[in-house]
Amino acid sequence: MPGHFETPEQRQECQLETCLQFERYCRRATACIFTLTTALRLLGVDWDPAASVTSMPRLHADALQTVVDHRNNKGRDRHALARPGTKRVAPTAVFVSSIPIETIEIAEGITCTTPEFTWFMFSRFLGLKDLVILGDAMMRRNTLHEPLTLDGFADLIARVECRAHRNGIRPPKGITQCRKALELMEEHTDSVMETILRLTLECYGLPRPVVNLPVRLPDGRLIFLDLAFPEAMVAVEYDGSHHSEQWAQDSLRRFAIEASGWAYVQVIGLGFITDADKRHVAELVGRLIRERTGKHYFLNTPLPLERVPDRRREAWKERPSGLTVAY
């Protein structure tokens, strides 16, 4: 069974070994196409869906998820049965795709769905927030798979919708969720908590911050701010538990940022747990933006995440002629 504190590299190596063993003793005439949680682990995506799929055993990491074309007969889910002279084989969960499956070969003989297609497959099972977190995780600055962009996800959605239109059928379940998630996703993030912090600020009405904005300090150093509001020169950074071991270095970094004219908001794990914590952070950032620009964004009642893309579009439509809106 997969460990609870594995790195993406460890998860990938462990999953690859399990899939190789499974293919070695699989009775299918053709190679399996692994998907969903199994594909995430094979691709080395830095996000574990365990907490989001607790009530869905078929998506747990100790099962192998495979996908077949809708024209094939759907194989039955198999429980782990020991075969004579072999190790115990993992249980399998078989899913059916109504659209052409897009795949990538991870290693010789091991095929899984592409990152974008895996994200699309998850749209049937995840809420909007988790789908955004997954999309961000796939577009990190440092990944074990090929770099991805928002355009790649948009192209996948377009292909799915065009095929449905061409065949006179409704797009598959999850496509609406994908469209909304795409409007909330960002490239080049560094962690799940940074994504959650960004989404929290947007739910409280703040404009979308720039992710990993490069800033040149007076001493010539180039740094990247986790989340930045350039117009107001307000920086927001999330410091996880690993930062406790580099307190002095972080303090010097913060001093240099503030000396450059930026207002700096440091968010630590223990201070960003409850709804009250999150409101406090958003209110602080909103106040700094108002003090520096005269613009009031903070909402006393946060929007549901589903409403954030709609509100951004509404703000754009209602803008005065010739004025750019920061949404």
NUFI-452966 format. One record per atom (N, C-alpha, C): x, y, z. Coordinates in steps of 0.001 Angstrom, whole numbers, plus 500000, padded with zeros to 6 digits. Layout:
BEGIN
XYZ...
This chain:
BEGIN
500842498806500000500000500000500000500876501242500000500509502277499218501327503473499144501493504131500482502661504728500715502935505391501974502211506718502074502114507249503291501381508488503518502232509719503237503548509597503271504408510763503130505428510572502006504977510030500903505866509805499770506069511079498961507250511246498416507506512334497481506934511929496124506736512874495203506257512511493860507161511480493191508468511616493396509402510652492801509196509250493379508988509165494692508759507868495336507440507256494883506403508086494785505104507592494331505206507062492904505928507798492065506077507392490669506811506057490564507898505924491293508685504691491241507883503492491751507167503690492855506364502613493431505236502201492490504560503210491910503437502917491019503900502239489743505040502646489229505566502046488008505859500566488218506428500235489354506721498835489657505436498017489748504419498574490400503141497875490536502496497655489170502530498677488318501920498562486993502678497576486102503994497573486209504792496607485443504445495184485844504305494970487142503938493647487639502541493268487160501631494230487193500261493967486770500216493593485292500930494335484460500940494048483025501554492684482739502520492306483561503219491035483357502258489852483503501282490007484399500378488890484680498939489170484252498734490278483525497384490649483092496909489707481990495637489385481998495087488463481013494535489171479776494598490507479752494100491237478596495009491010477388494398491026476210495177490823474987495995492066474642495505493258475061496222494494474796496628495141476116497611496026476039498090496692477244497000497570477844497029497698479156496061498542479856496424500016479681495419500860479800495641502308479860495269502740481272496261503129482041496019503527483421495552504982483462494707505289484433494144506628484502493900507046485946493331508242486111492929508775487418494069508723488434493839508191489634494871508224490673496136507490490233495977506357489577497142505608489093497959506443488116497279507151487222497985508001486250498704509155486947498064509760487954498718510851488683500042510394489266500050509200489827501253508681490457502305508327489397501871507763488277502813507439487198503427508705486600502641509756486519503119511018485946503960511825486934503900511464488220504662512190489229504052513536489586502726513657489450502055514914489784502111515126491297502466516327491688502651516630493110501330517002493777500398516073493766499130516234494491498560514855494771498211514618496020497637513343496426496137513533496628495296512872495828493852513070495930493187512305497067493975511647497914493419510753498933492300511398499748492527512626500238491526513278501096490259513622500321490372513769499015489220514164498201488398512983497709488948511774497775488240510598497246488029509539498327488011509977499577487859509029500694486628508151500532485529508751500072484262508012499951484143507251498634485216507262497824485189506587496517486310505555496446486080504361496978487137503331497034487762503009495678487003503138494606487542502805493281488651503761492864488739504920493526489773505894493190490931505885494172490904504976495144491978504930496130493281504479495487494381504867496093495698504590495523496069503115495555495414502310496404495770500888496449495059500084495359494259500754494543493642500110493378494285500665492117494223499892491048494729500351489751493536500761488899493491502037488525492393502511487678492813502410486214491964501793485406492215501700483968490993502238483228491205502630481979490109503171481185490058502445479849488831502197479352488637501552478059487737502428477215487830502262475904486971502989474981485550502480475116484576503346474878483177502940475041482771501846474065483549501652472997483222500598472022483664499230472521484565499230473509484999497954474079484017497515475146484034496244475433483248495767476565483949496186477842483205496754478771483790497194480027484165495969480859485440495867481191485873494768482032485365494936483451485273493864484155484823493935485545485964494389486455485583495121487502486566495428488529487022494113489133488335494000489390488869492759489944489466493001491314489171492095492225489803492158493532491184491527493435492030491837494407493399491318494387493402489823494704493779489028493736493850487590493931495262487106493672495772486284494554497120485743494376497077484613493359497963484650492396498051483572491416499226482677491785499167481421491428500255480500491792501604481003491306502544481109492217503892481487491863504091482976491627503081483801491948503221485242491734502896485985493020503262487259493016502882488110494136501408488492493980500824489008495048499439489431494988499286490588494000498288490494493145498047491506492133497058492533492688497278493800492380496429494866492907495016494776492342494019495209493119492649495252492591492570496311491499491629496134490567491501497094489473490102497693489454490034498927488976488756499602488758488753500069487315487776499631486545487734499922485120486713501021484837487132502039484089486268503154483730486115503197482216485014503759481753484724503836480325484759505294479881485425505547478760485472506888478201484620506948476937483758507939476860482894508093475685483571508892474581484785509376474851485537510146473855486886509463473634487547509744472518488850509122472262489828509387473401490487508330473851491399508426474999492753508936474533493266509948475217494578510507474878495603509950475861496670509358475322497597508599476164499041509050476003499852508605476941501292508834476917501972507586477463503111507204476882503855506041477366504864506508478417504679506026479635505528506422480757506849505656480748506754504389480446507923503504480341507553502418479338508517501644478942508238500604477950507142499665478461506039499623477734504946498740478106503962499325479103504191500549479560503297501183480537502722502459479941501413502462479747500718503594479140499666504136480098499550505467480148498497506072480955497902507251480197496835507788480706496232508961480081497149510167480262497116511086479303497935512289479394497516513102480619498369514015481090497978514831482241496658515566482029496493516185480853495253516934480586494036516006480577494175514829479965493043513900479903492743513329481288493780513106482078493583512630483448492803513676484248493165514946484073492438516056484719490976516040484306490724515833483003489349515763482511488603514579483125489248513438483231488615512269483840488219512544485289489062513289486003488783513595487403487619514575487564487259515310486516486202516319486635484857515699486999484696514416486776483444513730487135483376513405488620484505513491489298484550513047490689484961514129491690485641515175491234486154516195492137485275517440492130485281518154493249484648519454493302485500520469492575484951521667492368485650522686491591486987523058492215487036523233493522488275523631494186489374522599493959489060521332494139490071520290493958490497520167492494489571520424491572489931520348490156490902521474489797490715522646490400491653523758490186493010523416490797492996522868492015494243522480492675495007521469491825494287520492491267494934519485490424495517520124489165494753521003488518495254521664487321496495522486487605496478523231488722497663524011489110498864523110489345498629521976490028499717521050490339500359520499489069499552520339488023500078519827486758500883520872485989500708522157486371501418523233485657502481523885486532502974523163487537504015523704488415505259524078487619506075524916488232507333525299487578508249524092487415508200523179488400509049521984488345508160520755488415508130519985487336507319518773487277508150517605486753507689516393487010508369515202486492507911514882485066506773515468484661506291515265483296506596516512482470506248516474481198506491517615480323505722518843480817506298520038480685505601521249481133504251521414480430503261521867481184501926522078480642501558523551480718500586523943479902500111525325479894498586525337479928498028526499480214496574526660480190496032526380478790496803526730477780496359526484476396496149524998476143496995524156476750496851522717476558495528522206477112495131522712478268493845522314478863492688522873478032492832524124477576491785524740476754491605523976475446492706523533474864492634522769473610491899521449473813492140520803474947491447519537475233489940519776475327489539520813476067488117521124476200487515521405474827488236522146473990487743522462472645487559521201471813488507520268471905488394519019471138487175518225471584486952518162472882485815517407473415484502518036472960484413519367473044483175520049472663482924519980471159483990520113470376483840520044468916483364518663468473483903517637469110483496516276468754482026516059469084481595516544470257480193516391470652479283517135469668479675518351469293478878519138468351478816518461466989479952517931466551480019517282465246479115516049465192479026515328466314478224514105466359476798514347466828476458515610467103475101515923467520474726515365468885475718515274469792475448514735471126475874515757472184475408515542473403475793516426474493477237516138474902477987517179475278479357516945475772479314516054477011480364515299477257480369514386478406480285515107479743479862514361480742479742514905482093481088515442482567481059516604483193482281517187483732482821518339482909482321518519481682482881519543480807482607520950481344481432521163481940481113522475482514482042522782483683482282521762484505483201521918485633484603522262485129485009521652484033486330521915483448486447523360482984485392523873482366485423525255481882485607526230483038484864526019484114484982526905485274486364526784485912486852525545486040488176525338486644489260526029485830489146525956484508490155526554483635490280528063483877489159528725484169489185530168484413489853530517485748489971529522486625490543529766487948491974529255488083492436528460487127493756527849487210494863528832486832496068528566487324497223529407487027498448528538486752499282529005485849500542528322485548501620528712486561502624527845486700503863528135487435503674528341488949502708527656489545502572527723491000503597526795491653503676526865492978504680526061493682504107525074494695502865525295495143502320524392496158500804524464496189500214523439496789498758523398496954498281524567497802499004524864498885498568525923499789498620527294499111499546527503498211499568528765497473498326528897496599497900527782496002496675527795495204495474528110496081495384527461497241494262527701498153494251529149498634495432529705498913495534531100499343495031532028498237495439531773497005495007532615495890493488532561495712492923531362495767491483531210495600490720531895496737491264531839497944490626532492499090490549533995498874491643534591498421491664536030498178490645536416497105490531535607496074489575535907495009488139535768495485487882534782496336486523534607496870486098535806497704487050536493498321486745537685499109486762538956498244486715538788496938486554539920496036487816540576495555488986540131496033490236540764495615490556540394494171491227541289493439491602540951492057492575539784492046492656539111490925493560537961490820495012538416490931495761537859491874497174538238491994498023537578490910499175538167490666500143537582489731500922536510490483501058535341489876501757534220490506503245534268490173504077534145491217505533534122491053506046535275490199505684536479490618506128537684489910507624537896490151508431538032489081509868538303489264510094539757489682510893539964490721511191541308491227512701541421491422513278542503490887514713542749491047514929543632492274515673543132493249515932543874494476517057544891494259517161545897495147518210546919494990519621546351494915519854545191495572521204544609495544521462543771494291520473543750493379520660543037492122520071541641492087519661541118493244519085539772493285517719539748492606517434538647491929516123538440491326515360537440492179514201537838492683513376536939493493512010536800492840511261535823493300509919535596492786508939535649493953507950536526493864506942536666494902505824535650494657505431534921495705504384533898495549503151534478494866502581535494495484501397536183494954501646537677495063501375538404493997501674539836494011500563540642493347500333541831493898499424542807493321500305543984492885500813543962491662501820544937491218501377546389491327500116546683490989499652548066491028499771548641492438499400547820493449499456548275494837500807547986495471501633547202494802502911546735495352502683546059496701501778545077496681501488544245497849501869542814497512502708542211498346503152540832498149502564539949499234502113538762498847501556537793499801502287536479499582502860535936500644503601534672500509503176533690501589503089532416501174502732531349502109503997530617502523504206530511503827505376529804504363504917528564505101505258527394504549504906526131505188505861525795506319505714524593506859506509524185508024508003524155507717508381523885506444509811523800506121510503525146506286509731526245506262510336527569506407510793527830507843510302527035508808510701527249510202512190527003510394512793526241509465514218525924509563515095526977508892514476527964508226515251528997507550514723530374507928514425530553509210513820531788509692514693533002509394515980532917509678516871534055509471516917534467508004517020533475507118517079533750505680515782534406505200514640533898505676513350534469505287513190535887505799513703536168507000513602537513507570514400538516506750515588538125506332516412539007505494515751539245504143515136538206503616514441538324502330513267539301502455512505539161503528511358540050503736511824541500503890512881541708504628513399543060504830513768543697503491514404542918502613514818543431501305513593543770500449512556542945500538511338543193499758510660544482500233510539544632501543509891545827502094510731547081501818512048546930501815512926548070501523512776548516500073512253547626499228512045547960497820510707548655497596509950548872498672508678549582498551507448548712498551507634547407498721506495546494498739505945546350500161504621546255500280503996545827501537503996544306501515504364543702502627504582542252502645503644541589503650502899540576503196502013539805504065502508538368504081502908537914505249503393536542505404502285535688505998501943534609505331500906533694505794501568532387506177501378531960507417501963530697507874500860529663508061501246528413508014500281527324508073499322527396509239499849527639510435499011527665511630498079528875511657498361529867510827497515531053510782496568531070509600496403529914508959495542529852507776494782528522507776494071528289508870493366527020509031491855527216509032491374528070509933489932528267510085489408529304509095488077529373508972487464530388508115487799531783508628487876531926509953488215533225510538489643533624510161490562532642510166491951532908509747491987533430508317491256532772507441491279533117506022490662534500505789489593534789506527488983536109506404489964537192506858490673536914507940491621537891508469492708538205507441493231537177506787494281537378505777493736538196504612492562537815504110491972538526502977491675539982503332491193540211504543490873541572504977492133542424505067493217541840505567494485542551505667495010542934504288494993541978503364495472542252502003494590543302501341493276543189501516492358544160500937492593545565501479492886545667502783493132546975503385494404547604502829495446546789502663496704547306502109496514547803500675495745547056499887495484547479498506494707548793498503493716548919499400492919550149499461493772551347499871494670551129500851495520552223501326496476552697500246496888551783499370497906552121498374497323552536497016496070552191496763495480552518495452494167553285495556493552553274496741492250553903496895491111553031496399491410551804495961490385550901495431489946549907496507488638549786496667488091548886497686487557547624497009488127546488497358487713545227496762487084544256497765487494544325499018487144543291500007485636543154500179485168541900500163483764541582500400483601541009501799482628541505502561482400540975503902481951539519503874481198539161502848480737537777502685481427537174501471482222536141501664482953535568500522482013534939499504482407535018498260481647534389497184481907532882497168480921532078496766481224530672496473482234530651495322483121529692495342484158529641494308483546529607492905482396528938492777481736528841491475481351530207490909481184531207491791480760532532491344481926533435490952483144533065491307484288533938491048484495534200489557484491533177488691484656533473487256483519534340486725482275534107487183481128534893486729481302536350487134481744536595488353481913537964488840483005538685488052484064537953487695485128538572486929484619539009485552483793538157484934483230538519483631482266539699483752481473539710484824480531540813485036481283542128485224482362542104485984483148543321486217483723543842484902484127542917484031484686543321482743483620543964481865482409543397481842481334543934481009480878545307481492480931545521482832480423546758483407481472547867483481482697547615482982483753548607483107483423549846482275483780551045482728483605552250481905484450552142480647484060552807479597484783552758478322486219553203478494487144552396477972488559552735478020489242552409479322488510551799480296489096551498481594489359549997481705490544549635482188490887548230482385490498547808483795489809546692483898489396546166485207490354545073485638490738545070486909491748544121487406491132542795487777490372542190486898489801540857487150490083539973485960
